[in-house]
Amino acid sequence: MKIAAVLLGPAGVGLIGLFQQVVSMTSTLFGLGLRQSGTRQIANAQAANAVQEVANTRRALFWGTLFLAIAAGTVFLFIREVLVEHVATNTAPEHELGWLAIGVILSVGASSQEALLNGLREVRAIALLTVISGAFSAAIAALALFLMREQAIVIFVIASPLASFVLGHWFVSRLPPIEIPSRPLLEVCEEFRKMVVLGSSIMLASLVTLAGHLAIRTFIQRELGTESLGLFTAAWLISQYSITFLYSAITMDYYPRLTAVISDKGLACRIINEQTQIGLLFAAPLFLGIVALAPYALWLLYAEEFMEASALLRWFILGDVLKVVAQPMTVALTALSAGRSYFVLHLAGMIVYLVFALVLMQVYGISGAGQAYLVMYVFHLGAACFLLRRRLNFRFSSENLYTPGLLVTLCAGVSLLPAWLPVSVPLVGSIITFIVLGYSAARLYKWNDLRGEKF
């Protein structure tokens, strides 16, 4: 994205973010939540040592995904004219937008591969897939931008799903083959139906989230301009990539492990609390560092003209602190097969976000979107606590009760330092970050030593 920022500026980065949102939204709609529900089905069957059920689920996942991917690409081609008119607002020709159908097809296929690897707890394969596909997609995108500039935006968007699908196929091909003879088609269809029942709720929740973010981006583009959309996209991507990196590193094994023990309420609550604690210990120095060095992070990762998005980025990070706490509980709802609660939680949260964003952006510009993001996760965290209290009698451990508030206070305090004292935010913030980093490292080392295992 640094190369895109230098070569294309905020307007180009904004258009890339808009196209990525369109691809994500379409692939989520046609993916039917199979990435999460497929993981759950395979993890449950593996835990029960049900070899036949694992085989049926793998076959159902393959053939179902193949059909959905083809359908997704076909539908996208038919609606590309509508997308140009109502979403891209004539910023890209219709024939160029049509090429994004390839990205949609590959995204649906890659999600199926991830479900299989995650359900079989192939943690090393998923870690390598994430790192290597990221490097390959970055190389493809950079080369295309150097050679084609603005004409390479579509290639930039397609590069990530292309790399994920190709490498995912390679890792899946190295899994042990299905040696059990095929069962009747009806049994395979029944496995697919089970995945769709749970996956549909997850898909709808994800679709609501993506649609809400797309609505915000469209509003910013039309009311505040493409330049503002570029600033929003830059801050948003740093926020989301930081939390994605965090969770891809520490939660690969969490969902299948929680799913296997979800019937034991006490053990499930302990795992949720442990995951929350680990997430906060990893997140604290990362988030504090981003808050302290926000302008420099935007300059380093993008360009100098993006530095004015630093206030927006800091608001996003404050919301991300609460997201780290809420995420293990949200995942627990899918492990409980509480699809309706999962959907309602995300729908209500997105309504809160849209209402507050549209109001606050009228007053504070794009920073209002960050303030609304924080409000959304205050609501999301409270609602998730309520739902898990009812289903699992879940309660936070004493440490998880005060740590999020302390981290939010530190992040907000670092941001507001200039208003209180004539000091350098990067200097003081960096000192606080290193202190917190040392504390987190010591706690994680102690925790790992007590557990006697790696995480």
Secondary structure as GFF3:
##gff-version 3
##sequence-region A 1 455
A	DSSP	alpha_helix	2	31	.	.	.	ID=ss1
A	DSSP	alpha_helix	34	47	.	.	.	ID=ss2
A	DSSP	alpha_helix	51	86	.	.	.	ID=ss3
A	DSSP	alpha_helix	94	98	.	.	.	ID=ss4
A	DSSP	alpha_helix	100	119	.	.	.	ID=ss5
A	DSSP	alpha_helix	123	148	.	.	.	ID=ss6
A	DSSP	three_ten_helix	149	152	.	.	.	ID=ss7
A	DSSP	alpha_helix	153	173	.	.	.	ID=ss8
A	DSSP	alpha_helix	185	219	.	.	.	ID=ss9
A	DSSP	pi_helix	220	224	.	.	.	ID=ss10
A	DSSP	alpha_helix	226	250	.	.	.	ID=ss11
A	DSSP	alpha_helix	254	261	.	.	.	ID=ss12
A	DSSP	alpha_helix	265	292	.	.	.	ID=ss13
A	DSSP	alpha_helix	294	301	.	.	.	ID=ss14
A	DSSP	three_ten_helix	304	309	.	.	.	ID=ss15
A	DSSP	alpha_helix	310	335	.	.	.	ID=ss16
A	DSSP	alpha_helix	339	364	.	.	.	ID=ss17
A	DSSP	alpha_helix	367	392	.	.	.	ID=ss18
A	DSSP	alpha_helix	398	420	.	.	.	ID=ss19
A	DSSP	alpha_helix	425	451	.	.	.	ID=ss20
###
